[in-house]
Amino acid sequence: MQPLLTGLLVVAALATLFVLAKGVIGMVQGSSSPERAQELMRKRILFQAVAVLIAVILLLMMSR
């Protein structure tokens, strides 16, 4: 179970990084609309929350 959760944690962290980079690049270029920026921010927060939740579950499993 731990290897699966570790893999999911890596995927969630990479998804967070990808969406964050996409948002920053769009902001720097000025090409994204405010609605698009908000959408990317919501996705980043969602992926980040999933990553934190998986990390907490992993830490709880390791403490046993």
Chimera marker file (.cmm) of the C-alpha trace (Angstrom):
<marker_set name="trace">
<marker id="1" x="0.000" y="0.000" z="0.000" r="1" g="1" b="0" radius="0.5"/>
<marker id="2" x="2.847" y="2.397" z="0.788" r="1" g="1" b="0" radius="0.5"/>
<marker id="3" x="4.453" y="2.161" z="-2.675" r="1" g="1" b="0" radius="0.5"/>
<marker id="4" x="1.097" y="2.955" z="-4.268" r="1" g="1" b="0" radius="0.5"/>
<marker id="5" x="0.552" y="5.966" z="-2.021" r="1" g="1" b="0" radius="0.5"/>
<marker id="6" x="4.117" y="7.123" z="-2.600" r="1" g="1" b="0" radius="0.5"/>
<marker id="7" x="3.564" y="6.975" z="-6.348" r="1" g="1" b="0" radius="0.5"/>
<marker id="8" x="0.291" y="8.867" z="-6.015" r="1" g="1" b="0" radius="0.5"/>
<marker id="9" x="2.040" y="11.485" z="-3.883" r="1" g="1" b="0" radius="0.5"/>
<marker id="10" x="4.678" y="11.997" z="-6.568" r="1" g="1" b="0" radius="0.5"/>
<marker id="11" x="1.990" y="12.298" z="-9.250" r="1" g="1" b="0" radius="0.5"/>
<marker id="12" x="-0.003" y="14.805" z="-7.179" r="1" g="1" b="0" radius="0.5"/>
<marker id="13" x="3.123" y="16.860" z="-6.459" r="1" g="1" b="0" radius="0.5"/>
<marker id="14" x="4.112" y="16.894" z="-10.137" r="1" g="1" b="0" radius="0.5"/>
<marker id="15" x="0.570" y="17.876" z="-11.138" r="1" g="1" b="0" radius="0.5"/>
<marker id="16" x="0.733" y="20.745" z="-8.635" r="1" g="1" b="0" radius="0.5"/>
<marker id="17" x="4.086" y="21.856" z="-10.010" r="1" g="1" b="0" radius="0.5"/>
<marker id="18" x="2.851" y="21.664" z="-13.601" r="1" g="1" b="0" radius="0.5"/>
<marker id="19" x="-0.272" y="23.743" z="-12.944" r="1" g="1" b="0" radius="0.5"/>
<marker id="20" x="1.741" y="26.244" z="-10.893" r="1" g="1" b="0" radius="0.5"/>
<marker id="21" x="4.302" y="26.646" z="-13.681" r="1" g="1" b="0" radius="0.5"/>
<marker id="22" x="1.562" y="26.996" z="-16.271" r="1" g="1" b="0" radius="0.5"/>
<marker id="23" x="-0.075" y="29.740" z="-14.213" r="1" g="1" b="0" radius="0.5"/>
<marker id="24" x="3.165" y="31.615" z="-13.614" r="1" g="1" b="0" radius="0.5"/>
<marker id="25" x="4.119" y="31.449" z="-17.285" r="1" g="1" b="0" radius="0.5"/>
<marker id="26" x="0.678" y="32.693" z="-18.298" r="1" g="1" b="0" radius="0.5"/>
<marker id="27" x="0.910" y="35.528" z="-15.796" r="1" g="1" b="0" radius="0.5"/>
<marker id="28" x="4.375" y="36.582" z="-16.964" r="1" g="1" b="0" radius="0.5"/>
<marker id="29" x="3.348" y="36.525" z="-20.610" r="1" g="1" b="0" radius="0.5"/>
<marker id="30" x="0.105" y="38.314" z="-19.822" r="1" g="1" b="0" radius="0.5"/>
<marker id="31" x="-1.693" y="36.040" z="-22.230" r="1" g="1" b="0" radius="0.5"/>
<marker id="32" x="-4.131" y="34.409" z="-19.823" r="1" g="1" b="0" radius="0.5"/>
<marker id="33" x="-7.475" y="35.892" z="-18.891" r="1" g="1" b="0" radius="0.5"/>
<marker id="34" x="-8.436" y="36.398" z="-15.237" r="1" g="1" b="0" radius="0.5"/>
<marker id="35" x="-10.905" y="33.521" z="-15.527" r="1" g="1" b="0" radius="0.5"/>
<marker id="36" x="-8.173" y="31.191" z="-16.767" r="1" g="1" b="0" radius="0.5"/>
<marker id="37" x="-5.858" y="32.308" z="-13.958" r="1" g="1" b="0" radius="0.5"/>
<marker id="38" x="-8.572" y="31.562" z="-11.388" r="1" g="1" b="0" radius="0.5"/>
<marker id="39" x="-9.194" y="28.151" z="-12.931" r="1" g="1" b="0" radius="0.5"/>
<marker id="40" x="-5.502" y="27.283" z="-12.736" r="1" g="1" b="0" radius="0.5"/>
<marker id="41" x="-5.331" y="28.486" z="-9.146" r="1" g="1" b="0" radius="0.5"/>
<marker id="42" x="-8.291" y="26.303" z="-8.181" r="1" g="1" b="0" radius="0.5"/>
<marker id="43" x="-6.681" y="23.280" z="-9.859" r="1" g="1" b="0" radius="0.5"/>
<marker id="44" x="-3.382" y="23.974" z="-8.084" r="1" g="1" b="0" radius="0.5"/>
<marker id="45" x="-5.100" y="24.157" z="-4.717" r="1" g="1" b="0" radius="0.5"/>
<marker id="46" x="-6.970" y="20.914" z="-5.428" r="1" g="1" b="0" radius="0.5"/>
<marker id="47" x="-3.809" y="19.028" z="-6.437" r="1" g="1" b="0" radius="0.5"/>
<marker id="48" x="-1.944" y="20.490" z="-3.469" r="1" g="1" b="0" radius="0.5"/>
<marker id="49" x="-4.688" y="19.386" z="-1.059" r="1" g="1" b="0" radius="0.5"/>
<marker id="50" x="-4.623" y="15.873" z="-2.509" r="1" g="1" b="0" radius="0.5"/>
<marker id="51" x="-0.827" y="15.753" z="-2.117" r="1" g="1" b="0" radius="0.5"/>
<marker id="52" x="-1.015" y="16.897" z="1.497" r="1" g="1" b="0" radius="0.5"/>
<marker id="53" x="-3.759" y="14.371" z="2.263" r="1" g="1" b="0" radius="0.5"/>
<marker id="54" x="-1.711" y="11.531" z="0.773" r="1" g="1" b="0" radius="0.5"/>
<marker id="55" x="1.365" y="12.693" z="2.705" r="1" g="1" b="0" radius="0.5"/>
<marker id="56" x="-0.611" y="12.683" z="5.969" r="1" g="1" b="0" radius="0.5"/>
<marker id="57" x="-1.915" y="9.178" z="5.257" r="1" g="1" b="0" radius="0.5"/>
<marker id="58" x="1.619" y="7.977" z="4.508" r="1" g="1" b="0" radius="0.5"/>
<marker id="59" x="2.959" y="9.516" z="7.710" r="1" g="1" b="0" radius="0.5"/>
<marker id="60" x="0.186" y="7.910" z="9.743" r="1" g="1" b="0" radius="0.5"/>
<marker id="61" x="0.927" y="4.538" z="8.164" r="1" g="1" b="0" radius="0.5"/>
<marker id="62" x="4.651" y="4.873" z="8.858" r="1" g="1" b="0" radius="0.5"/>
<marker id="63" x="4.134" y="5.801" z="12.511" r="1" g="1" b="0" radius="0.5"/>
<marker id="64" x="2.494" y="2.461" z="13.249" r="1" g="1" b="0" radius="0.5"/>
<link id1="1" id2="2" r="1" g="1" b="0" radius="0.2"/>
<link id1="2" id2="3" r="1" g="1" b="0" radius="0.2"/>
<link id1="3" id2="4" r="1" g="1" b="0" radius="0.2"/>
<link id1="4" id2="5" r="1" g="1" b="0" radius="0.2"/>
<link id1="5" id2="6" r="1" g="1" b="0" radius="0.2"/>
<link id1="6" id2="7" r="1" g="1" b="0" radius="0.2"/>
<link id1="7" id2="8" r="1" g="1" b="0" radius="0.2"/>
<link id1="8" id2="9" r="1" g="1" b="0" radius="0.2"/>
<link id1="9" id2="10" r="1" g="1" b="0" radius="0.2"/>
<link id1="10" id2="11" r="1" g="1" b="0" radius="0.2"/>
<link id1="11" id2="12" r="1" g="1" b="0" radius="0.2"/>
<link id1="12" id2="13" r="1" g="1" b="0" radius="0.2"/>
<link id1="13" id2="14" r="1" g="1" b="0" radius="0.2"/>
<link id1="14" id2="15" r="1" g="1" b="0" radius="0.2"/>
<link id1="15" id2="16" r="1" g="1" b="0" radius="0.2"/>
<link id1="16" id2="17" r="1" g="1" b="0" radius="0.2"/>
<link id1="17" id2="18" r="1" g="1" b="0" radius="0.2"/>
<link id1="18" id2="19" r="1" g="1" b="0" radius="0.2"/>
<link id1="19" id2="20" r="1" g="1" b="0" radius="0.2"/>
<link id1="20" id2="21" r="1" g="1" b="0" radius="0.2"/>
<link id1="21" id2="22" r="1" g="1" b="0" radius="0.2"/>
<link id1="22" id2="23" r="1" g="1" b="0" radius="0.2"/>
<link id1="23" id2="24" r="1" g="1" b="0" radius="0.2"/>
<link id1="24" id2="25" r="1" g="1" b="0" radius="0.2"/>
<link id1="25" id2="26" r="1" g="1" b="0" radius="0.2"/>
<link id1="26" id2="27" r="1" g="1" b="0" radius="0.2"/>
<link id1="27" id2="28" r="1" g="1" b="0" radius="0.2"/>
<link id1="28" id2="29" r="1" g="1" b="0" radius="0.2"/>
<link id1="29" id2="30" r="1" g="1" b="0" radius="0.2"/>
<link id1="30" id2="31" r="1" g="1" b="0" radius="0.2"/>
<link id1="31" id2="32" r="1" g="1" b="0" radius="0.2"/>
<link id1="32" id2="33" r="1" g="1" b="0" radius="0.2"/>
<link id1="33" id2="34" r="1" g="1" b="0" radius="0.2"/>
<link id1="34" id2="35" r="1" g="1" b="0" radius="0.2"/>
<link id1="35" id2="36" r="1" g="1" b="0" radius="0.2"/>
<link id1="36" id2="37" r="1" g="1" b="0" radius="0.2"/>
<link id1="37" id2="38" r="1" g="1" b="0" radius="0.2"/>
<link id1="38" id2="39" r="1" g="1" b="0" radius="0.2"/>
<link id1="39" id2="40" r="1" g="1" b="0" radius="0.2"/>
<link id1="40" id2="41" r="1" g="1" b="0" radius="0.2"/>
<link id1="41" id2="42" r="1" g="1" b="0" radius="0.2"/>
<link id1="42" id2="43" r="1" g="1" b="0" radius="0.2"/>
<link id1="43" id2="44" r="1" g="1" b="0" radius="0.2"/>
<link id1="44" id2="45" r="1" g="1" b="0" radius="0.2"/>
<link id1="45" id2="46" r="1" g="1" b="0" radius="0.2"/>
<link id1="46" id2="47" r="1" g="1" b="0" radius="0.2"/>
<link id1="47" id2="48" r="1" g="1" b="0" radius="0.2"/>
<link id1="48" id2="49" r="1" g="1" b="0" radius="0.2"/>
<link id1="49" id2="50" r="1" g="1" b="0" radius="0.2"/>
<link id1="50" id2="51" r="1" g="1" b="0" radius="0.2"/>
<link id1="51" id2="52" r="1" g="1" b="0" radius="0.2"/>
<link id1="52" id2="53" r="1" g="1" b="0" radius="0.2"/>
<link id1="53" id2="54" r="1" g="1" b="0" radius="0.2"/>
<link id1="54" id2="55" r="1" g="1" b="0" radius="0.2"/>
<link id1="55" id2="56" r="1" g="1" b="0" radius="0.2"/>
<link id1="56" id2="57" r="1" g="1" b="0" radius="0.2"/>
<link id1="57" id2="58" r="1" g="1" b="0" radius="0.2"/>
<link id1="58" id2="59" r="1" g="1" b="0" radius="0.2"/>
<link id1="59" id2="60" r="1" g="1" b="0" radius="0.2"/>
<link id1="60" id2="61" r="1" g="1" b="0" radius="0.2"/>
<link id1="61" id2="62" r="1" g="1" b="0" radius="0.2"/>
<link id1="62" id2="63" r="1" g="1" b="0" radius="0.2"/>
<link id1="63" id2="64" r="1" g="1" b="0" radius="0.2"/>
</marker_set>
